[in-house]
């Protein structure tokens, strides 16, 4: 019986090698198939039963398929935005349409799994791969990006519409020039706010400063007429001390005398009289009245004047001042200590009317413009202007302060409000950094432009985004001006990013997250049942799908076949040789049978 057993064994060998050849053929044929997973061949020996181990014969062979599902294929880039590849473990969840009704797919509800990621959008808004499988995933909240469910569904993006979103915030960043070059600054009187590139509220019919703040202007106090030792009215040339019958004050200033100026902002300056060699805040007793007045003017910001023997002191606009002295020479100037210099004060209205547009425009600089949207998606152009309302160059009590205005009526005339103050004083440190406000956001209430209401808008300024540095142009450099509103829009295209998020681009220019592509994995991946088109079906040995996988999705990419052509050719040679050897066994056994039969003739 051994010869016939050898024939049967050889036949099993031919059958097994034919099975291996079939797998090799399929692997080579699918070497360019997207996401294809090659099938290997395992051989198992079949040992016949034997009562005596010494009489044990080598048996036949059978062949089994060996899946390579877990073996990664090469990932390459793709020009199709909806193509995807999985790097690592995981499968796309897909369904196959069982039929089409009114040109719409009908599904059985059975979920299959695939690594084939050549998905493209069809006319119905579904993402279908080259084998006809429909992609599944979970829709996401467009604002938070979080999934809205936990069970994957067939994704569909046809006729997606995004409603209009009103502007609620403007992100802003700019550098404001230390010395703005306004149209009025070049011709303004030296030492004034206008010459420093600022907006002089006195040039407008309404004080445009924020409501709740005041515009301060210079106020004067005039002393009594004072005569010199010659009994004539003192002048700027009158000396602060001198002998009888000279042009000097009636009572001499003496070394050690002092005059102290105390400001409401905390500034205190004391002038001390010395016999000679004055430096800093010292005054020689032999100096003139004009020298003293200039010293005082350097502190208050406006030099005192003298006319007809009467001295007029100025408060300036920086702070209120008290001028005090116990010196007899001070009284001889016609001044009674202390002299209180309280500035004129006018409350801010926060508005600029049509009649003041010329002066306002000439004394401010552009702050940029941005198109915003109301709740209906109506575009609204918001124009901004910066006004420097105070300058540290004006002396004590002054600090670099800016106000931001927006245009509320582009056709305003007469007493109609044209521009509105946003209501915040922006102050800066000497190093150009923003001092106040310290908050990164200010609220602008009840914004309305040309009759279109925008409601309350937050002006957001990141740390370091607003500064005051020198600029040769004298203009504001706008580094950022963006808003968060948009009109309604229709879906134009979709793409998949590297986080597996399906992102839609809409006709209004918005890019919004639409869905999350889910990945699933299995405990027994290689025991999945292969289906046509690179899909797999769950089996008892594979276990149920588990949502979530360690693999990562690569957008605009494709995973190629994991078949190695060189390896397959090597296996092909081995299979061919094994097949030929089995045929040799058959011919040899046949020859032996023929020899046996010949002995019987």
Helices and strands as residue ranges (DSSP letters): H 2-29, E 39-46, G 53-55, E 60-67, E 75-77, E 84-87, E 91-101, E 104-107, E 112-114, E 120-121, E 127-128, E 133-139, E 153-154, E 161-162, E 169-177, G 201-203, E 214-217, E 220-222, E 258-263, E 268-274, E 282-284, H 289-300, E 305-307, E 310-314, E 321-324, H 328-332, E 339-341, E 344-347, E 351-353, G 354-356, H 357-362, E 365-373, E 379-390, G 392-394, E 401-407, E 417-421, E 426-428, E 434-436, E 441-449, E 452-460, E 466-469, E 477-483, E 489-496, E 501-506, E 511-517, E 519-521, G 525-527, E 529-531, G 532-534, E 535-537, E 546-547, E 552-555, E 557-559, H 565-599
